[in-house]
Amino acid sequence: MAMDWKNIIAQIQELGGLTQPQIAAIVGCGQATVSDLANGKTREPRHSLGQALCALLERASAQATTSQALTPFDSSAIESIAKKEA
């Protein structure tokens, strides 16, 4: 079953208060890639990008429930979360 990347990116934006360029910078891709996923132009990102987006959503959700601002973090933090989920 395919992931709903449009919804995932929308949730990251809503919960984390992030723009598409900010999401792209955090997960290590171009803004056009995030835009293509958000608009349904691209249906499946590469595996590592999908993991990074899921990890970012998890972090945005956790921080939203604690009313903390989503702060920038490096890609090693995303990779660490993604590896724990795999």
Summary of the structure (lengths in Angstrom):
residues: 86
radius of gyration: 11.8
end to end distance: 16.9
largest distance: 33.5
contacts: 244
relative contact order: 0.20
helix: 67%
strand: 0%
